[in-house]
Amino acid sequence: MLIGVVKKGQSLFILSFLTFILAGMLILKLPWCYRAGELSWSDALFMATSSVCVNGLSVLPIENFTLFGQSMILLMVEIGGIGIMTLSASILLMLGGGLSFSDTLMISSLSDNFSLRGTEGLTRTVVTYTLVSEACGFLLMLPGFLEKYSWGQSLWYSLFHSITGFCNAGLSPFEDSLAGQSRLVQFAVGALVILGGLGVYVIYDLLQVMRRRGTHLRVHSKVVLLTNLILIAAGAVLIWFFGVINDRVIGWFDALFLSVSSRTAGFSTFDITTLPASTTTLIIIFMLIGASPGSTGGGMKTSTVAVAAAAILNTFKGNPEVLMFHRRIPSAQVLRAFTIIVMFTLLACVAAMAIQMITPGTVMMEAFFEAASALGTTGLTIGGTAKLTVEGKLLLSFLMFIGRIGPFTIMLFLLGREKTVRLKYPDERVIIG
């Protein structure tokens, strides 16, 4: 029964995203969506994919779209950020219909951390947490925009960035992203990126503990919170340090913001094309790592990398098992983590070579950066997006789609392939190293 439910989950997850991408492409092709001439099919597909997959890469300035066109892009970002299945489940719950047992089993099978009884509460938390976070971000950044713009413009810019910020999309009506905007706006967007990137599983767990329904955080939540803290702090220090040794001094706030944004958000507070190669390489790594499970961001996921790092650390310690917070991590999960990391790395390498071959004038660093940005659903670019041919746009659209559904679908596939072991084979050592 579980295998059938998992396959149903795979199909729904993939088909829902494909449906909304195609619908978004058709909407953006409408003449009243784009004010700067006729939008080509490849550009419409690219922008729809980037919006639904909450990527942020753009081959066209957002300001060239009409207010209706920008509203449609924003709607696609919101739908893609929340997730089609979770949104559908939440709508059913709000209408009072509740979830059927098969639907509840399908959603709960996606995470080993939540029981069937907690699934409905989890799906309610998704929409509530999203809307409350976006509302707080909207109110926080509104005064910052009012320093430079009219009330009408400030209201729209606050709404736009509150949604794209929380959904880790990286799209902005401004050509230079958040460069030149007030620190209040930049701080609000950075906070929204963190809140959207933690994942609803962690938020739900924190709420349960605060309501005294649980005595302590689950290991998953501890791993995600600690990994995010390490990545943000280490990233800020390294970005600042690499800038100093390469005579490109970066302020601490800008370094911290880039450390937060580079793992799936795609916003920037300065021109990142001026960064040294060492910093660019670090950002590529961060983009591939991405956000956390159950979040609005993509990438390999922080917990995936944390489990792999724990396996390596325990190996050096001589531990035969992978231990995290005094708990043993099942070998099946360790294998899944390394599988996702290897698949993402290989796909990034192959995609970078393909982008470099089909895009004239693109150097390999630009190609790797674009491939990692698309796979990690980040949206940052160092100039490669502007050089894309039609074939390049189609390839990057495919990468954005794979980056959004990839880890989730791989997990479902591996979950559905698990077999009950009835026969244990004798051990045989293989010479390694």
C-alpha positions in Angstrom: 0.0 0.0 0.0 2.8 2.4 0.9 4.5 1.9 -2.5 1.2 2.9 -4.2 0.8 5.9 -2.1 4.4 7.0 -2.7 4.0 6.7 -6.5 0.8 8.7 -6.2 2.7 11.4 -4.3 5.4 11.4 -7.0 2.9 11.8 -9.8 0.9 14.5 -8.1 4.0 16.5 -7.1 5.5 16.4 -10.6 2.3 16.9 -12.6 1.1 19.8 -10.4 4.3 21.7 -11.0 4.2 21.0 -14.7 0.6 22.1 -15.0 1.2 25.4 -13.3 4.4 26.1 -15.4 2.5 25.5 -18.6 -0.5 27.6 -17.4 1.9 30.3 -16.3 3.6 30.3 -19.7 0.3 30.7 -21.5 -0.7 33.6 -19.1 2.5 35.4 -19.6 2.0 35.2 -23.4 -1.1 37.3 -23.1 -0.6 40.7 -24.7 -1.5 42.6 -21.6 1.2 40.9 -19.5 4.3 42.3 -21.2 4.7 45.9 -22.2 8.0 45.8 -24.1 6.9 44.1 -27.3 5.9 40.5 -27.9 7.1 37.9 -25.4 8.7 34.8 -27.1 7.6 31.3 -26.2 11.1 30.5 -24.8 11.1 33.6 -22.6 7.5 32.9 -21.4 8.5 29.3 -20.5 11.7 30.5 -18.7 9.9 33.1 -16.7 7.0 30.8 -15.7 9.5 28.0 -14.7 11.6 30.4 -12.7 8.5 31.7 -10.9 6.7 28.4 -10.1 10.1 26.8 -9.2 10.8 29.9 -7.0 14.2 30.3 -8.7 14.6 33.9 -9.5 16.7 33.7 -12.7 15.3 36.2 -15.2 16.0 36.7 -18.9 13.9 39.8 -18.9 13.6 42.7 -16.5 10.6 42.3 -14.2 9.8 46.0 -14.7 9.0 45.3 -18.4 6.0 43.4 -17.3 2.7 45.2 -16.7 1.1 45.3 -13.2 -1.0 42.4 -14.3 2.0 40.4 -15.5 3.9 41.1 -12.3 0.8 40.0 -10.3 0.7 36.7 -12.2 4.4 36.2 -11.6 3.9 36.8 -7.9 0.9 34.4 -7.8 3.1 31.7 -9.4 5.8 32.3 -6.9 3.4 32.0 -4.0 1.9 28.8 -5.4 5.3 27.3 -6.0 6.7 28.3 -2.6 3.9 26.8 -0.6 3.8 23.6 -2.7 0.9 22.3 -4.7 0.1 19.3 -2.6 0.3 21.2 0.7 -1.8 24.0 -0.6 -4.5 21.6 -1.8 -4.5 19.8 1.5 -4.8 23.2 3.4 -7.7 24.3 1.2 -9.5 21.1 2.0 -8.9 21.6 5.7 -10.0 25.2 5.7 -13.2 24.2 3.9 -13.8 21.8 6.8 -13.6 18.7 4.6 -10.5 17.3 6.2 -8.2 14.8 4.6 -9.0 11.3 3.6 -6.9 8.5 5.2 -5.1 7.9 1.9 -4.3 11.6 1.4 -3.0 11.8 5.0 -0.9 8.7 4.6 0.6 10.1 1.3 1.6 13.4 3.0 2.9 11.8 6.2 5.0 9.3 4.2 7.1 12.2 3.0 8.6 12.7 6.4 9.7 10.1 9.0 9.4 12.8 11.7 5.6 13.3 11.8 2.8 10.8 12.7 -0.5 10.5 11.0 -2.2 12.5 13.8 0.2 15.4 13.3 -0.2 15.6 9.5 -3.3 17.8 9.5 -1.8 20.2 12.0 1.3 20.3 9.8 -0.6 21.3 6.7 -2.5 24.0 8.5 0.8 25.4 9.8 2.1 25.8 6.2 -0.4 28.4 5.1 -0.7 30.2 8.5 3.0 30.5 8.9 3.5 31.7 5.3 0.8 34.4 5.5 1.9 35.6 9.0 5.6 35.8 7.9 4.8 37.6 4.7 2.5 40.1 6.5 5.2 40.9 9.1 7.8 41.3 6.3 5.4 43.6 4.4 4.9 45.9 7.4 8.6 45.9 8.3 9.9 46.9 4.9 7.1 49.4 4.1 8.7 52.4 5.9 12.0 51.6 4.1 10.4 51.9 0.7 8.5 55.0 1.7 11.8 56.8 2.1 12.2 56.8 -1.7 8.9 56.0 -3.3 5.2 57.0 -3.2 2.6 55.2 -1.1 1.3 53.2 -4.1 4.8 52.1 -5.2 5.9 51.3 -1.7 2.8 49.2 -1.0 3.4 47.2 -4.2 7.2 46.8 -3.7 6.6 45.7 -0.1 4.0 43.1 -1.2 6.2 41.9 -4.0 9.3 41.5 -1.9 7.5 40.0 1.1 6.3 37.1 -1.1 9.4 36.6 -3.2 11.6 37.0 -0.1 9.7 34.4 2.0 9.4 32.1 -1.0 13.2 32.4 -1.6 12.5 33.4 -5.2 14.9 36.3 -5.7 12.7 38.1 -8.3 12.6 41.9 -7.9 11.1 44.8 -9.9 14.4 46.5 -9.5 17.1 45.8 -12.2 19.9 45.8 -9.5 17.9 43.7 -7.0 18.1 45.3 -3.6 21.3 47.3 -4.2 20.6 50.9 -3.2 17.6 50.1 -1.1 17.5 50.9 2.6 19.0 48.6 5.2 15.5 48.2 6.7 14.3 46.7 3.4 17.4 44.5 3.1 17.1 43.3 6.7 13.4 42.5 6.2 14.1 40.5 3.1 17.0 38.6 4.7 14.9 37.7 7.7 12.1 36.4 5.4 14.6 34.3 3.4 15.7 32.6 6.7 12.1 32.1 7.8 11.1 30.6 4.5 14.3 28.4 4.3 14.0 26.7 7.7 11.2 24.5 6.5 7.7 23.9 7.9 8.8 20.7 9.8 11.1 22.8 12.0 8.5 25.5 12.5 5.8 23.0 13.4 8.2 21.3 15.8 9.1 24.6 17.5 5.4 25.5 17.9 4.7 22.1 19.4 7.5 22.6 22.0 6.3 26.1 22.8 2.8 24.8 23.3 4.3 22.2 25.7 3.0 19.4 23.5 6.5 18.1 23.2 9.3 18.0 25.7 12.2 18.6 23.3 13.0 19.3 19.6 13.3 16.4 17.3 16.8 15.6 16.0 15.8 16.8 12.5 15.0 20.3 13.9 18.2 20.4 15.8 20.2 19.4 12.8 18.5 22.0 10.5 18.9 24.9 13.0 22.5 24.1 13.8 23.4 23.6 10.1 21.8 26.9 9.1 23.6 28.7 11.9 27.0 27.3 10.9 26.4 28.0 7.2 25.3 31.5 7.7 28.0 32.4 10.1 30.8 30.6 8.2 29.6 32.0 4.9 29.6 35.6 6.1 33.1 35.3 7.6 34.5 33.6 4.4 32.9 36.1 2.1 34.4 38.9 4.1 37.8 37.2 4.3 38.0 36.4 0.6 37.1 39.9 -0.2 39.8 41.3 2.1 42.7 39.1 0.7 41.6 40.0 -2.9 41.4 43.8 -2.3 37.6 43.7 -2.6 36.4 44.8 0.8 32.8 43.8 1.6 30.9 45.2 4.5 29.8 42.8 7.2 26.1 43.4 6.5 26.6 42.7 2.8 28.6 39.6 3.6 26.0 38.3 6.0 23.2 39.0 3.5 25.0 37.3 0.7 25.6 34.3 3.0 21.9 34.1 3.7 20.7 34.8 0.1 23.2 32.6 -1.8 21.6 29.4 -0.5 18.4 29.8 -2.6 17.1 33.3 -2.4 19.0 35.1 -5.2 18.7 38.7 -3.8 21.9 40.8 -3.7 22.7 44.1 -2.0 25.7 44.8 -4.4 27.1 43.8 -7.8 28.2 40.2 -7.3 30.0 40.2 -10.7 32.9 42.0 -9.0 33.5 39.2 -6.5 36.8 37.3 -6.6 36.9 33.7 -8.0 37.3 32.2 -4.5 34.0 33.9 -3.3 32.2 32.9 -6.5 33.2 29.3 -5.9 32.0 29.4 -2.3 28.6 30.8 -3.6 28.4 27.9 -6.1 28.8 25.4 -3.2 26.2 27.3 -1.1 23.7 27.3 -4.0 24.0 23.6 -4.4 23.4 23.0 -0.7 20.3 25.1 -0.7 17.6 25.4 2.0 16.0 22.8 4.4 13.4 20.1 3.7 9.8 21.3 3.7 10.9 24.9 2.9 10.3 27.2 0.0 13.9 26.8 -1.1 15.6 24.1 -3.2 19.0 22.6 -3.4 20.4 19.3 -1.9 19.0 20.5 1.5 20.9 21.4 4.6 19.9 18.1 6.4 21.2 16.1 3.5 24.6 17.7 3.7 24.6 17.5 7.5 24.0 13.8 7.5 26.8 13.3 5.0 29.1 15.4 7.1 28.2 13.5 10.2 29.0 10.2 8.4 32.4 11.5 7.5 33.1 12.9 11.0 32.0 9.6 12.6 34.2 7.7 10.2 37.2 9.7 11.3 36.3 9.1 14.9 36.2 5.4 14.2 32.5 5.0 14.9 30.9 2.2 13.0 27.5 4.0 13.1 26.5 7.6 12.2 25.5 9.4 15.4 23.9 12.8 15.7 22.7 14.4 19.0 23.2 11.0 20.7 20.9 9.3 18.2 21.8 6.7 15.5 21.0 7.7 11.9 19.7 4.7 9.9 22.1 3.5 7.2 19.3 3.9 4.6 19.1 7.6 5.3 22.9 8.0 5.1 22.9 6.3 1.7 20.0 8.5 0.5 22.0 11.6 1.6 25.1 10.6 -0.4 23.0 9.5 -3.4 21.4 13.0 -3.6 24.8 14.8 -3.2 26.4 12.7 -5.9 23.5 13.1 -8.3 23.3 16.8 -7.8 27.1 17.2 -8.2 27.2 15.1 -11.4 24.2 16.9 -12.8 25.8 20.3 -12.1 29.0 19.3 -13.9 27.2 17.9 -16.9 24.9 20.9 -17.1 27.8 23.3 -16.9 29.6 21.7 -19.7 26.4 21.7 -21.8 25.7 25.4 -21.1 29.3 26.3 -22.0 29.0 24.4 -25.3 25.7 25.9 -26.4 26.1 29.4 -25.2 28.6 31.5 -27.2 31.0 33.7 -25.1 30.3 31.9 -21.8 33.4 30.9 -19.7 33.3 27.7 -17.6 32.9 29.6 -14.3 29.8 31.4 -15.6 28.4 28.1 -16.9 29.0 26.4 -13.5 27.5 29.4 -11.7 24.3 29.3 -13.9 23.9 25.6 -13.6 24.3 25.7 -9.8 21.9 28.7 -9.6 19.3 26.8 -11.6 19.7 23.5 -9.7 19.7 25.2 -6.3 16.7 27.4 -7.3 18.7 30.4 -6.2 18.5 32.9 -9.0 21.9 34.6 -8.7 23.8 35.3 -11.9 27.2 36.7 -12.8 26.2 37.5 -16.4 25.6 34.1 -17.9 21.8 34.4 -18.1 22.0 37.4 -20.4 24.0 35.3 -22.9 21.6 32.4 -23.1 20.4 31.2 -26.5 17.0 29.6 -27.0 18.6 26.2 -26.3 20.3 27.5 -23.2 17.0 28.9 -21.9 15.3 25.5 -22.4 18.2 23.8 -20.7 18.1 26.1 -17.7 14.3 25.8 -17.5 14.8 22.0 -17.2 17.5 22.5 -14.5 15.2 24.8 -12.5 12.4 22.2 -12.7 14.7 19.4 -11.7 16.2 21.5 -8.9 12.8 22.2 -7.5 11.4 18.7 -7.5 14.6 16.7 -7.6 15.5 15.9 -3.9 11.9 15.5 -3.0 11.2 13.1 -5.9 14.4 11.2 -5.3 13.4 10.7 -1.7 10.0 9.4 -2.8 11.6 7.1 -5.3 14.0 5.7 -2.8 11.3 5.4 -0.2 9.2 3.4 -2.6 12.1 1.2 -3.5 12.9 0.1 0.0 12.6 -3.6 0.6 12.3 -5.7 3.6 15.5 -7.6 4.1 14.9 -11.3 4.6 18.3 -12.6 3.7 21.6 -11.3 5.0 24.7 -11.9 2.9 28.1 -12.5 4.3 30.4 -9.5 4.7 33.3 -9.1 2.2 35.7 -6.2 2.4 36.7 -4.1 -0.7 40.0 -2.3 -0.7 39.4 1.4 -0.6 42.0 4.1 -1.0 
